[in-house]
Amino acid sequence: MSKLRLALPQPPPKRRRTREHVQHWAPTAGDVAAPSSPTNVDLAEEAAPEALPNDTLTALHLLKSRFPAEAAVTPFASRSQLYSVLADRTLADRQLEELRRTAAIRLLQLPASRDECAVVLAGDYAAAVQQCKAGLEEKQQQQSGAANSRISGSTSMDLEVFDWFAERVLPRCSEVMITHSELVQLLGTAPGVSRLLQPRQQGAPAAVTDHQVSLLLNQGLLTRHTGGPDGYLFSMPNAGLAVRSVAAGRQEILGLLQRRHQPELLEAALLKRKLQRSVLGVRWHVADMIGGGSLLRISTAVGPVLRAAKRGG
């Protein structure tokens, strides 16, 4: 007697779950909005560089939201940091130049290299100018004593130089430096009046004095330009320690990695370190060094690893 075989339906094959979708997932550009709210900043924190909108101004606001408050200076970014969050460097450079020409940002030369600049949002720089003025007014009032609480007329006129600097100089000079003659001329130029319409022989009005220019220097808004024409570099108040930290922090992180058997470390572990020679913090330097090419960010099963790039390669 032959056996009857029943053909039972086979269950569908099990789909193997791959890990690539999890490891390489990144939100789309629409998932990362402008960094105006804490939620958006948190999303952008985890986004891959290619997921961010290629908008330099948006990137600057994002980097500002990450700037360490303990640095106690006007927030600034490096060009390399922009490269770490924007995929198209050529477009980033073009947009950065447009922002400079339209006075939406201020470029400040860093002491590490003449070709390296800090990028500051124009609104933040203008606020720093007014803080200088307010601090000097308060100091003058305290020194004047209770018997004469009002600032004298000459001092009050001197302090007007901060308003002139913000309203007359900054919108019209977007370069990293300015000559002495151009500075004095712009300080004495009424807002809205082109310099070309003013007679050269007239020069600046007598209200602009050397003492007023000295106030801008003493408050750290300008520094004397050495090794070039007689003029000044634009700078930030109280920024000496922060700008020196740019190079010092890079050297400290590279030294830490190069002392290891393999010049690499998990990013999460490195971010927990506290730098001894920089007030900018590890996160600021990591973004700067990845964009500059001195650090490589490598994806692994246990998380991103930061590796010191080989010299000359």
Helices and strands as residue ranges (DSSP letters): H 20-23, G 29-31, H 38-46, G 49-51, H 56-66, G 69-71, E 77-78, H 79-85, H 89-101, E 105-109, E 117-121, H 122-144, G 146-148, H 153-164, I 165-169, E 177-179, H 180-187, G 195-197, G 200-202, H 210-218, E 222-224, E 231-234, H 240-258, E 264-266, H 267-271, H 281-292, E 295-298, E 305-308
